[in-house]
Amino acid sequence: MTALKFTDRIDLRFRVNGVDTHLEAVDARTSLLDLLREHVALTGAKKGCNRGECGACTVLLDGRRVNGCLVLAAAVDGREVVTVEGLSDGEQLHPVQRAFIDCDAFQCGFCTPGQVLSAVACIAEGHTNDEHEIREWMSGNICRCSSYPQIVEAVQAAAASENERVPS
């Protein structure tokens, strides 16, 4: 395998929000965040710090949360990406989205898509035993408006909802 040059363009095939996607001649230096926003027109993931420090660009890659600004688009070839736009089922919101609304877990809303996807992963990973654990596992997502108490409440509510739906 030869190393890519900065002038190289690559073709990508991946699934985003359940839709098979094929892009041709993408600059090899493109981040996943820029790929989603500029090439696929999914603008839910936000460009905050662009250094992996704020979590505004959090998406799920093969079910695991990643900072889209730190992942090269080339890494998604053949993989599954889920953005905040792909969580709902038509008009039916994902339980985490519903909990964020019900708990008023946002103010300006800039960080909300990343917070929601991180919360989905936090619940799936089983890191919702108490407030401290939720805060620890959600710490990669910064909220400049300081809605942390409501975000924790929303994660707890969504986790409880998930536990109610899963038979023991």
C-alpha positions as CSV (number, residue, x, y, z in Angstrom):
1,M,0.0,0.0,0.0
2,T,1.4,3.4,-0.9
3,A,1.1,6.5,1.3
4,L,-1.4,9.1,0.2
5,K,-0.1,12.5,-1.0
6,F,-1.6,15.8,0.0
7,T,-2.8,16.2,-3.6
8,D,-4.6,12.8,-3.7
9,R,-8.3,12.4,-4.1
10,I,-10.1,9.4,-2.9
11,D,-13.4,7.7,-3.6
12,L,-15.5,6.7,-0.5
13,R,-18.4,4.3,0.0
14,F,-20.0,4.3,3.4
15,R,-23.4,4.4,5.1
16,V,-24.6,7.5,6.7
17,N,-27.8,7.5,8.7
18,G,-28.8,4.2,7.0
19,V,-28.2,5.5,3.4
20,D,-25.5,4.1,1.2
21,T,-23.3,6.9,0.1
22,H,-20.7,7.1,-2.6
23,L,-18.5,10.2,-3.1
24,E,-15.8,10.5,-5.7
25,A,-12.6,12.5,-5.7
26,V,-12.7,13.7,-2.1
27,D,-9.6,15.5,-1.0
28,A,-7.6,13.0,1.2
29,R,-7.1,15.6,3.8
30,T,-10.8,16.1,4.5
31,S,-12.1,15.5,8.0
32,L,-15.2,13.5,8.6
33,L,-16.8,16.6,10.0
34,D,-16.2,18.5,6.8
35,L,-17.2,15.5,4.7
36,L,-20.6,15.4,6.5
37,R,-21.2,19.2,6.4
38,E,-19.8,20.1,3.0
39,H,-20.2,16.9,0.9
40,V,-23.3,15.2,2.4
41,A,-25.1,18.4,3.5
42,L,-25.6,17.1,7.1
43,T,-25.0,20.1,9.2
44,G,-26.0,18.8,12.6
45,A,-22.5,18.1,13.7
46,K,-21.0,21.5,14.5
47,K,-17.5,22.8,14.0
48,G,-16.5,24.2,17.4
49,C,-12.8,24.1,18.3
50,N,-11.8,21.9,15.4
51,R,-9.2,20.3,17.7
52,G,-11.2,17.5,19.4
53,E,-11.6,19.5,22.7
54,C,-15.3,20.5,22.7
55,G,-17.3,17.6,21.3
56,A,-19.6,19.7,19.2
57,C,-18.8,17.5,16.2
58,T,-19.5,14.1,17.9
59,V,-20.9,11.5,15.6
60,L,-21.2,7.7,15.9
61,L,-18.8,5.7,13.7
62,D,-19.7,2.0,13.8
63,G,-21.7,2.7,16.9
64,R,-18.8,4.4,18.8
65,R,-18.6,8.1,19.4
66,V,-15.9,10.0,17.7
67,N,-15.0,13.6,17.2
68,G,-15.6,14.2,13.5
69,C,-13.0,16.9,13.4
70,L,-10.2,14.4,14.3
71,V,-11.2,11.5,12.0
72,L,-10.1,11.7,8.4
73,A,-12.9,11.0,5.9
74,A,-10.8,8.2,4.4
75,A,-11.3,6.3,7.7
76,V,-15.1,6.0,7.0
77,D,-14.7,4.0,3.8
78,G,-16.9,0.9,4.2
79,R,-18.2,1.9,7.6
80,E,-21.4,3.2,9.2
81,V,-21.8,6.8,10.4
82,V,-24.8,8.1,12.4
83,T,-25.4,11.9,12.9
84,V,-28.0,13.6,14.9
85,E,-30.2,13.8,11.8
86,G,-30.2,10.0,11.7
87,L,-31.5,9.3,15.2
88,S,-35.2,10.0,14.8
89,D,-37.5,7.6,13.0
90,G,-39.4,10.1,10.9
91,E,-41.4,12.3,13.3
92,Q,-40.7,9.9,16.2
93,L,-37.7,11.3,18.1
94,H,-35.1,9.1,19.6
95,P,-35.6,8.7,23.4
96,V,-32.4,10.8,24.0
97,Q,-33.7,13.6,21.8
98,R,-37.1,13.5,23.6
99,A,-35.3,13.6,27.0
100,F,-33.2,16.6,26.0
101,I,-36.4,18.5,25.1
102,D,-38.4,17.3,28.2
103,C,-35.5,18.2,30.6
104,D,-34.7,21.5,28.8
105,A,-31.1,20.3,28.4
106,F,-30.0,23.0,26.1
107,Q,-29.9,26.8,25.8
108,C,-28.2,28.0,22.7
109,G,-28.3,24.6,21.1
110,F,-24.8,24.7,19.5
111,C,-23.5,21.7,21.5
112,T,-26.8,19.8,21.6
113,P,-26.2,17.5,18.6
114,G,-22.8,16.4,19.9
115,Q,-24.3,16.1,23.5
116,V,-27.2,14.0,22.2
117,L,-24.9,11.6,20.3
118,S,-22.5,11.3,23.2
119,A,-25.5,10.6,25.5
120,V,-26.7,7.8,23.1
121,A,-23.2,6.2,23.3
122,C,-23.0,6.8,27.0
123,I,-26.2,4.9,27.5
124,A,-25.3,2.1,25.1
125,E,-21.9,1.7,26.9
126,G,-23.7,1.4,30.2
127,H,-22.1,4.4,31.8
128,T,-25.3,5.8,33.5
129,N,-25.1,4.3,37.0
130,D,-25.0,7.7,38.7
131,E,-24.6,11.4,38.1
132,H,-20.8,11.3,38.7
133,E,-20.4,8.5,36.1
134,I,-22.5,10.3,33.5
135,R,-20.6,13.5,34.0
136,E,-17.3,11.6,33.6
137,W,-18.3,9.8,30.5
138,M,-19.9,13.0,29.0
139,S,-16.9,15.2,29.9
140,G,-15.7,15.3,26.3
141,N,-18.7,17.4,25.4
142,I,-18.5,21.0,26.5
143,C,-21.6,23.2,27.0
144,R,-20.7,26.9,27.1
145,C,-24.1,27.7,28.5
146,S,-23.6,25.4,31.5
147,S,-26.7,23.2,31.0
148,Y,-24.9,20.3,32.7
149,P,-27.5,19.6,35.4
150,Q,-30.2,19.3,32.7
151,I,-28.0,17.3,30.4
152,V,-27.3,14.8,33.2
153,E,-31.1,14.7,34.0
154,A,-31.8,14.0,30.3
155,V,-29.3,11.2,30.2
156,Q,-30.7,9.7,33.3
157,A,-34.3,9.9,32.0
158,A,-33.3,8.4,28.6
159,A,-31.4,5.6,30.3
160,A,-34.4,4.9,32.5
161,S,-36.6,4.8,29.4
162,E,-34.2,2.4,27.7
163,N,-34.2,0.1,30.8
164,E,-38.0,0.1,30.8
165,R,-38.1,-1.1,27.2
166,V,-35.6,-3.8,27.6
167,P,-37.0,-7.0,29.3
168,S,-34.7,-8.3,32.1
